[in-house]
Amino acid sequence: MTAWLELKARFEELAGKHRHYFEFFERAPQAYLITDTQGCIQEANGAAVDVLQRRKRDLRARPFAALVAPDQRGSFRRKLQALAARDPAAERCWRTIVVAPELRIAVKLTTRLIEGPQGPRGIAWLLEPQPESQP
């Protein structure tokens, strides 16, 4: 019975930490997305929802590439593939254009692989709006 109580206490402690980090992510002033290694959006914080001008539920499970301007998608996909493959020459930071309803938004993307026990399991993206003159 003691082992069960210890396990339950540990679970509650970890759940509390998870809530804490999720709230930190959600309330961060910077725009963050989490995708799988194929670029499918898993999570978007409030700031990312504001930048992309879409509802959170409309972003989940959507390919990030679908939000990139059509003339930029080929380059975006190549960079995404290089990141997911852990190519040492892969760019970790670049500028692109994302499209929101009736808007084109220049953003600087900064990425970080999220590692799992079997290799990369996702990508964290920081989106920083830029002046339009710097695609």
C-alpha positions in Angstrom: 0.0 0.0 0.0 2.9 2.4 0.7 4.3 1.9 -2.8 0.8 2.8 -4.2 0.6 6.0 -2.2 4.2 7.0 -3.2 3.3 6.3 -6.9 0.1 8.4 -6.6 2.0 11.2 -4.9 4.7 11.2 -7.6 2.0 11.2 -10.3 0.2 14.2 -8.8 3.6 16.0 -8.5 4.3 15.4 -12.2 0.8 16.4 -13.2 1.3 19.7 -11.3 4.6 20.3 -13.1 3.0 19.5 -16.5 0.2 22.1 -15.8 2.8 24.6 -14.7 4.8 24.2 -17.9 1.7 24.2 -20.1 0.5 27.5 -18.5 3.9 29.0 -19.0 3.8 27.9 -22.7 0.3 29.1 -23.2 0.9 32.5 -21.7 4.3 33.2 -23.2 4.4 36.6 -25.0 6.3 34.9 -27.9 4.5 32.9 -30.5 5.3 29.2 -30.3 4.2 26.2 -32.2 5.0 22.5 -31.6 4.8 20.2 -34.6 5.7 16.6 -35.2 8.7 16.0 -37.4 6.6 16.1 -40.6 5.5 19.6 -39.6 1.9 18.8 -38.5 0.9 21.3 -35.8 0.4 19.6 -32.4 0.2 22.7 -30.1 0.0 26.5 -30.6 0.1 29.0 -27.8 -2.0 32.1 -27.5 0.6 34.4 -29.1 0.9 32.1 -32.1 -2.9 32.1 -32.5 -2.8 35.9 -32.6 0.1 36.0 -35.1 -1.6 33.4 -37.4 -5.1 34.9 -36.9 -6.7 31.5 -36.6 -8.5 29.6 -33.8 -6.4 27.1 -31.9 -8.7 24.2 -32.9 -8.2 25.2 -36.6 -4.4 25.0 -36.2 -4.2 21.5 -34.5 -3.3 18.7 -36.8 -2.9 21.1 -39.7 0.4 21.0 -41.7 2.4 24.1 -40.9 3.4 24.3 -44.6 -0.3 25.0 -45.4 0.1 28.3 -43.6 3.2 29.3 -45.5 2.8 31.4 -48.6 2.6 29.2 -51.7 5.7 30.7 -53.3 7.7 29.8 -50.1 6.4 26.3 -49.4 9.0 24.4 -51.4 11.8 26.0 -49.5 10.0 25.5 -46.2 9.5 21.8 -46.8 13.1 21.3 -47.8 14.2 23.0 -44.6 11.8 21.0 -42.5 13.0 17.7 -44.0 16.6 18.7 -43.3 15.7 19.5 -39.7 13.8 16.3 -39.1 16.7 14.3 -40.6 19.2 16.0 -38.3 21.2 17.3 -41.2 24.1 19.2 -39.6 23.8 21.8 -42.4 20.0 22.3 -41.7 19.0 25.9 -41.1 17.7 26.5 -37.6 16.6 30.1 -38.3 15.1 31.7 -41.4 12.5 34.2 -42.7 9.4 33.2 -44.6 5.9 34.5 -45.2 2.8 33.0 -43.6 -0.6 33.6 -44.8 -3.5 34.6 -42.5 -7.0 35.3 -43.8 -6.4 38.1 -46.3 -2.9 38.9 -45.0 0.7 38.0 -45.7 2.9 38.1 -42.6 6.7 38.1 -42.7 8.0 36.0 -39.9 11.4 34.9 -38.6 11.3 31.2 -37.7 13.6 29.8 -35.1 13.5 26.0 -34.5 14.6 23.4 -32.0 14.3 19.6 -32.3 12.4 18.0 -29.5 14.3 14.8 -28.7 12.7 11.5 -27.6 14.2 8.2 -26.6 14.1 7.0 -30.2 15.3 10.2 -31.9 13.5 13.5 -32.8 9.8 13.4 -31.9 8.9 17.0 -32.8 10.0 20.5 -33.5 9.5 23.7 -31.4 9.0 26.8 -33.5 9.4 30.4 -32.4 7.5 32.8 -34.8 8.6 36.4 -34.7 6.7 38.8 -37.0 9.0 40.9 -39.1 8.7 44.0 -41.3 7.3 42.9 -44.7 10.4 44.2 -46.4 12.5 41.3 -44.9 10.9 38.0 -46.2 
